[in-house]
């Protein structure tokens, strides 16, 4: 057994031993400026990432680095306050640099989670999808130049060649649309183009992304989706539109734009997730 495998096993055991009651079937990764959603959980327990072997050490403002487990309207739920981004790993992109992200995703699966929902701050490529909007991710284009599954395959976690058709689960996305309709929220759907960062994209890169079929751009979510699909988790993604992409407006982008845009979307995202979590619990969506 590798050290990575031991870390996954130990971290899963810590989560299972800490959670009193039913193990949540759903886990949500909260992106930049969205971590306060976890404060809504009742009977919550918090496990700092530093107490989970192999979990990432976070460096980006707006990502606190805690796993919070509790109940939302009586439904067991795990919220991950923060993620590790591809731009935080080694410059050469060695496969070992992905181990913290691999550990986080695979630990959820080992602990008993069945579905992963990602939320991430993104830039819009469409004038009619302004900051504050929420886009359900229906597919992605990986422009990061790196893949978290590079290197020797770890067969205990998943296959060498995982299929990515339908990676963003259609059934879960339809349920999210039902939740949006219930709360009278316009839910966009589209393709996410993933750039590695940490620089914001150039206007020329944005024109390219639009030309090849992207509707939004971001620096996360896609590696998480790849790892989740690889280990057998169902995946749902919400791109939280925090800014118009470079060149769309006469402004210079900054992380402050991202955080302020996240605040703008927070109320809508909170209401959407609350309804979806109950809908998820009351149906057979876990097997989607």
C-alpha positions in Angstrom: 0.0 0.0 0.0 1.4 3.4 -1.0 1.5 6.4 1.3 -1.2 8.0 -0.7 -3.5 5.0 -0.2 -2.7 5.1 3.5 -3.6 8.8 3.6 -6.9 8.2 1.9 -7.8 5.3 4.2 -6.8 7.2 7.4 -8.6 10.5 6.3 -11.7 8.5 5.5 -11.6 6.9 8.9 -11.2 10.2 10.7 -14.3 11.6 8.8 -16.4 8.5 9.6 -15.4 8.6 13.2 -16.1 12.3 13.6 -19.5 12.4 12.0 -22.2 11.3 14.4 -25.1 9.8 12.5 -25.6 8.9 8.8 -22.7 9.5 6.4 -23.6 12.2 3.9 -24.1 11.0 0.3 -23.4 14.5 -1.0 -20.4 16.7 -0.6 -20.0 20.3 -1.9 -16.8 22.1 -2.7 -17.2 25.8 -1.9 -15.2 28.1 -4.1 -13.7 31.6 -3.5 -15.9 33.7 -1.2 -18.5 31.0 -0.8 -17.3 29.3 2.3 -19.8 31.0 4.6 -22.5 28.7 3.2 -21.2 26.0 5.5 -22.3 28.2 8.5 -25.9 27.1 7.6 -25.3 23.5 8.6 -26.8 22.4 11.9 -25.2 20.0 14.4 -22.0 20.7 12.5 -18.5 19.4 13.2 -15.4 20.9 11.6 -12.2 19.0 10.6 -9.4 21.3 9.5 -7.7 20.0 6.4 -4.4 20.0 8.4 -5.9 17.2 10.5 -6.6 15.0 7.5 -3.5 13.2 6.3 -2.6 14.2 2.8 -5.1 16.9 2.4 -4.1 20.2 0.7 -2.6 23.2 2.4 -4.4 26.2 1.0 -2.9 29.6 0.1 -5.6 31.6 -1.6 -7.8 34.2 0.1 -11.4 33.1 0.5 -10.4 29.4 1.0 -10.2 28.6 4.7 -9.4 24.9 4.5 -12.0 23.1 6.6 -14.2 20.1 6.1 -17.6 20.8 7.7 -20.1 18.0 8.2 -23.7 18.6 9.5 -27.3 18.8 8.4 -29.1 21.2 6.0 -32.8 21.0 6.6 -32.2 17.6 8.2 -30.2 16.3 5.3 -26.6 15.1 6.0 -24.1 17.1 4.1 -20.4 17.7 3.8 -19.0 21.1 2.8 -15.4 21.6 1.8 -14.4 25.2 2.5 -11.7 25.7 -0.1 -9.8 23.8 -2.7 -6.3 23.5 -4.0 -5.9 25.0 -7.5 -3.7 23.7 -10.3 -1.7 27.0 -10.2 -0.7 26.2 -6.6 1.2 23.0 -7.5 4.8 22.7 -8.7 5.9 24.6 -11.7 6.7 21.4 -13.6 3.4 19.9 -12.9 4.8 16.7 -11.5 2.2 14.0 -10.9 3.1 14.0 -7.2 1.9 17.6 -7.0 -1.7 16.4 -7.5 -1.6 14.1 -4.5 -3.3 16.5 -2.1 -6.2 17.0 -4.6 -6.3 13.3 -5.3 -6.4 12.6 -1.5 -9.3 15.0 -1.0 -11.5 13.6 -3.7 -10.7 9.9 -3.1 -11.2 10.3 0.6 -14.8 11.5 0.0 -15.5 8.3 -2.0 -13.8 6.1 0.6 -15.8 7.7 3.4 -19.1 6.9 1.7 -19.9 10.0 -0.4 -21.6 9.2 -3.7 -22.0 12.6 -5.4 -19.7 15.6 -5.6 -21.0 19.1 -6.3 -18.5 21.7 -7.2 -19.0 25.5 -7.0 -16.3 27.7 -8.5 -15.9 31.3 -9.4 -15.8 31.8 -13.2 -15.8 34.5 -15.9 -18.7 34.9 -18.3 -18.2 34.9 -22.1 -21.7 36.1 -22.8 -23.1 39.6 -22.2 -26.5 38.1 -21.2 -24.8 36.0 -18.4 -23.7 38.8 -16.1 -21.9 38.6 -12.7 -24.2 37.1 -10.1 -25.4 34.4 -12.5 -25.1 30.7 -12.0 -24.3 28.3 -14.8 -24.7 24.6 -14.5 -21.7 23.0 -16.2 -22.7 20.6 -18.9 -19.3 19.9 -20.4 -15.7 21.2 -20.2 -12.7 22.0 -22.3 -9.4 21.3 -20.5 -6.9 24.0 -21.5 -4.7 23.6 -18.5 -2.0 21.7 -20.3 -2.1 19.1 -17.5 -4.3 16.3 -16.2 -4.4 15.0 -12.6 -4.3 11.4 -13.9 -1.0 11.6 -15.6 1.6 9.1 -14.5 1.1 5.5 -13.4 -2.5 4.6 -12.8 -3.6 3.7 -9.3 -5.9 0.8 -10.2 -7.4 0.6 -6.7 -9.1 4.0 -7.3 -10.2 3.8 -10.9 -9.5 2.7 -14.5 -6.5 3.8 -16.6 -8.7 5.3 -19.3 -11.9 6.8 -17.8 -14.5 8.0 -20.2 -15.4 11.7 -19.9 -18.6 11.6 -21.9 -21.4 12.6 -19.5 -18.8 13.5 -16.8 -21.1 16.3 -15.6 -24.2 14.3 -14.7 -27.2 15.1 -16.7 -29.8 13.7 -14.2 -28.3 15.8 -11.4 -28.3 18.9 -13.7 -32.0 18.4 -14.5 -32.7 18.2 -10.8 -30.8 21.4 -10.2 -32.9 23.1 -13.0 -36.0 21.9 -11.2 -34.7 23.6 -8.0 -33.9 26.8 -9.9 -37.4 26.8 -11.4 -38.9 26.4 -7.9 -37.1 29.4 -6.5 -37.7 31.4 -9.7 -34.0 31.6 -10.6 -32.6 31.6 -14.1 -30.1 28.8 -14.3 -27.8 29.0 -17.3 -26.2 25.9 -18.8 -22.9 25.8 -20.7 -19.4 24.6 -21.3 -16.6 25.6 -19.0 -13.1 26.2 -20.4 -10.4 25.5 -17.7 -7.2 27.6 -17.7 -4.4 26.8 -15.4 -3.9 30.4 -14.1 -2.9 32.2 -11.9 -3.0 35.0 -14.5 -6.4 35.9 -15.6 -6.9 35.1 -19.3 -6.0 37.5 -22.0 -8.7 39.0 -24.3 -7.2 36.9 -27.1 -7.5 33.7 -25.1 -11.1 34.6 -24.3 -11.9 35.1 -28.0 -10.3 31.6 -28.7 -12.3 30.0 -25.9 -15.6 31.5 -27.2 -14.7 30.3 -30.8 -14.1 26.7 -29.6 -17.4 26.6 -27.8 -16.9 27.7 -24.2 -19.5 29.8 -22.3 -17.4 30.5 -19.2 -13.8 30.2 -18.0 -12.3 29.2 -14.7 -9.2 27.9 -12.9 -10.7 25.0 -11.0 -13.5 22.4 -11.1 -12.2 20.4 -14.1 -9.4 18.6 -12.3 -11.8 17.7 -9.5 -14.3 16.4 -12.0 -11.7 14.2 -13.7 -10.6 12.7 -10.4 -14.2 12.3 -9.2 -15.3 10.5 -12.4 -12.2 8.3 -12.2 -13.1 7.0 -8.7 -16.8 6.6 -9.4 -18.4 9.7 -8.0 -21.3 11.4 -9.8 -20.5 15.1 -10.5 -22.6 18.3 -10.6 -21.0 21.6 -11.2 -22.1 25.2 -10.6 -20.0 27.9 -12.3 -20.6 31.0 -10.2 -20.2 34.0 -12.5 -18.2 36.6 -10.6 -17.0 38.7 -13.5 -17.1 39.2 -17.3 -14.1 37.6 -18.9 -11.1 39.6 -20.0 -11.9 42.0 -22.9 -15.7 41.8 -22.3 -15.7 45.0 -20.3 -13.5 48.0 -20.0 -12.0 46.9 -16.7 -8.9 45.2 -15.3 -9.7 41.9 -13.5 -8.4 41.1 -10.0 -9.1 38.6 -7.2 -11.1 41.4 -5.5 -13.5 41.2 -8.5 -13.9 37.5 -7.9 -14.7 37.9 -4.2 -17.1 40.8 -4.7 -18.8 38.9 -7.5 -19.1 35.8 -5.3 -21.0 37.9 -2.7 -23.4 39.1 -5.4 -24.2 35.4 -6.3 -24.2 34.1 -2.7 -27.9 34.6 -2.0 -29.0 32.9 -5.2 -26.5 30.1 -4.8 -27.5 29.5 -1.2 -31.2 29.2 -2.1 -30.4 27.0 -5.0 -28.3 24.6 -3.0 -30.7 24.4 -0.2 -33.6 23.3 -2.4 -31.3 20.9 -4.4 -30.0 19.2 -1.3 -33.5 18.4 -0.1 -34.5 17.3 -3.6 -31.4 15.1 -3.8 -32.2 13.5 -0.4 -35.8 12.8 -1.3 -35.2 11.1 -4.6 -33.0 8.4 -6.0 -30.5 11.0 -7.3 -27.6 9.4 -5.4 -27.7 6.6 -7.8 -27.8 8.9 -10.8 
